[in-house]
Amino acid sequence: MLEPVKISLEALNLMTLAPMLIAIAGGLVILTIDLIKENLHKSLYVMLTILIILIDLGVTVSLTVNERGFFDVVLMDGVAIVTQVIILVASMLFIPLALTSKRFHEYSYPEFFALFLFMLAGLQFMVSSDNLILIFIGLETSSLSLYTLIALHNRHNSFEAAVKYFTMGALAAGFYSMGAAILYGISGSLELYQIADAVQARLDEVGMLPLIIGGAAFLLASFAFKLSLFPFHTWAPDVYEGASAPLAGYMSIVPKVAAFVVSMRIFEMFIHLNVAWVENAILTLAVITMTLANIMALVQEDVKRMLAYSSISHAGFVMAAIAIATTKSNAAIFLYYGLFLFTNLGAFAMLWVSRHKHRVHHARYDHPYEKFSGMIGIMPMGAVVMALFMLSLAGVPPFSVFWGKIYIMSSAVDVGMIWLAIVMGINSAISAFYYLKLIVYMFLREPSVTTKEETVYYNVSKPLMTVLGLTVFVTVGSMFYVDPLLEYITEMVKVSGY
């Protein structure tokens, strides 16, 4: 006869679930409002979404560090809290971009905002656990919502982008399941700390190392899809091109931060267990990704595709920090994306300002370089702002991304990987070429016949200007706050045991 199990509410520690439950409840509230009263203005849903994210952020910051809850599968360590703060801040910058002066399809639907909040909840579950099943649930919840958000842009290439992203996500899910199954077979557990103990104890057994490497390889392939690492990046630029510009910018930051945290939890476990193959594989992927993505960005005719390859290159750059696997390199991941999110989201928001329903400048592309020709004479402030974002992405001091790049490079030097720091420096020099190419078009070229004020300023509105102003302020003023930010991040990473 089975005995009933009694569990007290205190033991469940439901407070650790509060951030995710707030996002889920918020999504349900938006759907309920739409059921009661249809066709309300999208500004109501924008304000409601921002309010829900603010409450979520307040609860996240107030949580006690290193607490477990919900049958010990939820882990609110410093890394989980820092990641959620980055995710929620990026989300608060992204949502006001719905309030454009022109009507664009997806933002008219309340379902867009509900799906967005469900995606947030999935990402929060993903980063707040060291249980392989809960990570998988978070991964799939966020991915399924994101596929739909891409398709809601309601253009031919948006549907294509959603299908391609779905296919890549399905492959990633398959690889993840296989990797998790192998690790479960080895250890009899799905908790990463128990898997680490079991792998440590059985590492010297005959035939065990190939199994461990097999499990790690499947998981690495899975996250290579999510992080768009070579050669798993193949369709990623098409996905960015098909998504709306703000969503493409958001995708280049938030899902990647979440995937980096899970990668850090899983792969650094293998690196600390001295499974050399994992470290070598990650380093190889990182170097090939940053180099090839930079070379591909050089030949792009469309600024959005260039920024897509640029984002892939940045992901390769940050992936190297996981192979280094020190407290400094782990803190560098969060510093990098904490600074990168403002610059990259700002660059994609500039594309959104000049986005048309029909292709005015080019038969295939929405944002060809010609569109920005002579922009300094037509929209001087816009040209200066875009130039600042390009200089920051290129790693020019003292703009924000420079500090992230230099910190990752110094963490490589600290462990004796001087060759890696040199490769990163060379890649930064290559990337400067295609970022400066856009600046040359904006400042030194004559405007094309189709480029006039109304075509460049087509979609501008006060909320967009506010978001752009904030991103410029953070990008330019980064030197004043980078030290306290780094101290806070390093402390949180250290407290988490990384």
C-alpha positions, -999 to 999 in steps of 0.1 A, spaced: 0 0 0 14 34 -10 17 59 18 5 94 11 33 120 9 27 151 29 45 183 18 42 216 35 39 249 16 70 262 34 90 233 20 78 241 -15 91 277 -11 67 290 -37 83 324 -36 110 310 -59 83 305 -86 69 340 -82 87 357 -112 75 330 -136 39 329 -122 37 367 -125 45 365 -162 21 336 -168 -7 354 -148 0 385 -168 -4 367 -201 -37 352 -189 -50 386 -178 -43 401 -212 -62 372 -229 -91 376 -204 -93 414 -211 -95 407 -248 -123 381 -242 -143 406 -223 -138 436 -246 -124 433 -281 -105 458 -302 -90 478 -274 -61 500 -284 -27 484 -284 -13 511 -261 -33 495 -232 -16 462 -238 18 478 -241 13 496 -207 -1 465 -191 28 444 -203 54 469 -191 36 470 -157 37 432 -154 74 431 -164 82 458 -138 64 438 -110 83 407 -122 116 426 -120 108 439 -85 100 404 -72 131 389 -89 155 415 -74 140 410 -39 145 372 -39 171 356 -15 201 343 -34 209 306 -35 174 294 -25 158 262 -38 120 256 -42 93 235 -57 107 200 -49 142 215 -52 140 217 -90 140 255 -90 173 271 -81 174 309 -76 212 315 -74 230 347 -83 234 337 -119 196 331 -123 188 365 -108 213 384 -129 201 367 -161 164 374 -153 173 411 -147 189 413 -181 160 395 -197 134 417 -181 153 450 -188 156 440 -225 119 431 -225 109 466 -211 130 482 -239 114 460 -266 77 464 -258 74 502 -264 87 496 -299 51 484 -307 39 520 -305 50 531 -340 33 559 -360 23 534 -387 1 503 -381 20 471 -382 2 438 -381 13 418 -351 12 446 -326 -25 450 -331 -32 416 -315 -34 412 -277 -23 376 -283 12 390 -293 16 404 -257 2 373 -240 26 351 -260 54 374 -252 48 370 -215 45 332 -218 79 333 -236 93 353 -207 81 327 -182 97 299 -202 130 318 -204 129 324 -166 122 287 -159 151 278 -182 177 299 -163 163 292 -128 170 255 -126 197 229 -127 172 201 -135 174 189 -171 137 184 -174 127 219 -161 154 234 -184 138 216 -213 103 227 -204 115 263 -202 133 260 -235 103 246 -254 78 270 -238 99 300 -248 107 286 -283 71 277 -292 59 312 -282 88 328 -302 80 308 -334 44 323 -333 57 358 -326 79 357 -357 50 344 -379 27 372 -366 47 397 -386 24 383 -414 46 385 -445 57 357 -468 93 357 -454 80 358 -418 62 325 -423 93 311 -439 114 324 -409 90 309 -384 91 275 -401 129 276 -403 132 286 -367 108 258 -357 128 232 -377 161 244 -360 143 243 -326 129 208 -332 164 195 -340 178 212 -309 151 196 -288 159 162 -303 197 166 -296 189 179 -261 167 149 -253 194 124 -264 221 141 -244 199 143 -213 190 106 -217 227 95 -219 236 116 -188 206 101 -169 217 66 -179 252 73 -165 241 90 -133 205 80 -126 197 116 -119 185 147 -138 201 172 -113 233 186 -126 251 185 -93 242 148 -89 253 141 -125 286 158 -117 292 136 -87 282 104 -106 305 113 -136 334 121 -113 330 87 -96 327 67 -128 351 86 -150 378 59 -148 354 30 -156 361 12 -189 340 26 -218 326 54 -197 345 83 -213 329 78 -248 294 78 -232 302 110 -213 316 126 -244 285 114 -264 261 130 -239 281 163 -239 282 163 -278 245 159 -281 239 188 -256 265 209 -273 248 204 -307 215 214 -291 228 246 -277 248 254 -309 214 256 -327 200 279 -300 232 301 -300 235 300 -338 271 286 -337 287 273 -369 276 251 -386 243 251 -369 237 288 -377 226 281 -413 191 295 -413 196 320 -385 201 351 -408 169 342 -427 150 341 -394 163 375 -384 154 389 -419 119 375 -417 111 387 -382 102 423 -375 133 445 -368 126 449 -330 119 412 -326 151 403 -345 171 426 -321 154 410 -291 161 375 -305 198 384 -308 200 390 -271 174 374 -248 171 338 -259 209 337 -263 216 349 -228 193 322 -214 210 296 -236 244 308 -224 234 304 -188 223 268 -193 255 261 -214 275 275 -185 258 252 -160 262 221 -182 295 225 -200 316 240 -173 306 209 -152 324 188 -178 354 212 -180 358 212 -142 357 173 -144 387 176 -168 368 162 -199 393 180 -222 372 172 -254 344 195 -242 367 225 -237 384 219 -271 351 215 -289 337 248 -274 369 267 -283 368 253 -319 331 263 -323 337 297 -308 367 306 -330 351 293 -362 317 310 -355 332 345 -348 355 343 -378 331 329 -404 302 351 -393 324 382 -396 335 371 -431 299 365 -442 288 399 -427 314 416 -450 295 406 -482 259 414 -471 239 439 -491 213 444 -464 220 461 -431 196 438 -412 214 406 -425 247 423 -417 235 428 -381 222 392 -380 257 379 -389 272 404 -365 250 390 -337 262 354 -346 298 366 -344 292 382 -310 277 348 -298 309 331 -309 329 357 -290 310 351 -258 311 313 -262 348 314 -258 342 326 -222 325 293 -214 356 274 -225 377 296 -202 354 286 -173 367 310 -146 347 334 -124 361 363 -144 350 348 -177 316 339 -164 311 374 -151 322 387 -185 293 368 -202 267 389 -182 287 421 -185 289 416 -223 252 409 -228 242 436 -202 260 462 -224 254 446 -258 216 445 -253 212 483 -253 235 488 -284 221 460 -305 184 467 -296 191 503 -304 206 494 -338 176 472 -347 152 500 -334 168 524 -359 159 499 -387 123 499 -373 121 537 -375 126 534 -413 106 502 -419 80 503 -447 52 480 -455 64 478 -491 100 476 -502 108 511 -514 146 508 -520 153 473 -532 133 444 -548 143 419 -521 157 437 -490 139 460 -466 171 477 -454 198 478 -482 228 500 -476 216 524 -503 186 533 -480 210 549 -456 230 569 -483 235 605 -473 214 600 -442 235 628 -424 218 654 -447 183 640 -444 181 628 -408 213 641 -390 204 629 -355 194 595 -368 227 591 -387 248 601 -356 228 577 -334 233 548 -358 270 556 -361 273 555 -323 257 520 -323 280 508 -351 312 521 -333 301 504 -301 294 471 -318 329 474 -334 343 476 -299 356 512 -302 364 527 -268 348 542 -247 314 528 -260 296 500 -241 305 468 -261 343 477 -258 342 470 -221 326 436 -226 351 426 -253 381 437 -234 370 419 -202 365 386 -221 399 390 -238 416 398 -204 400 367 -189 416 346 -218 450 362 -211 447 354 -174 445 317 -181 473 317 -206 451 316 -238 469 345 -254 463 330 -289 425 333 -282 428 370 -272 447 376 -305 420 358 -325 394 379 -308 413 411 -315 417 402 -352 379 395 -354 371 428 -339 393 444 -366 375 425 -393 341 435 -379 351 472 -378 351 471 -417 314 463 -421 303 485 -393 323 514 -408 308 506 -443 274 517 -430 289 549 -415 306 556 -449 272 553 -466 255 576 -441 281 603 -440 300 602 -473 276 590 -500 250 611 -518 214 602 -511 198 579 -537 167 591 -556 143 572 -533 159 584 -501 141 614 -487 129 625 -452 96 607 -453 112 574 -464 138 575 -436 115 588 -409 85 567 -420 78 548 -388 90 572 -361 70 579 -329 77 593 -294 80 559 -277 106 548 -303 125 581 -298 124 575 -260 138 539 -263 165 551 -288 174 580 -264 178 556 -235 199 531 -255 222 559 -268 226 572 -232 236 538 -219 259 531 -249 278 564 -246 278 567 -208 289 531 -201 323 541 -188 307 557 -157 287 526 -145 307 497 -158 327 493 -126 298 490 -102 279 468 -127 309 445 -129 313 443 -91 277 433 -87 278 407 -115 311 392 -102 297 390 -67 265 372 -79 285 348 -101 309 340 -72 280 334 -47 266 309 -72 298 289 -72 309 297 -107 
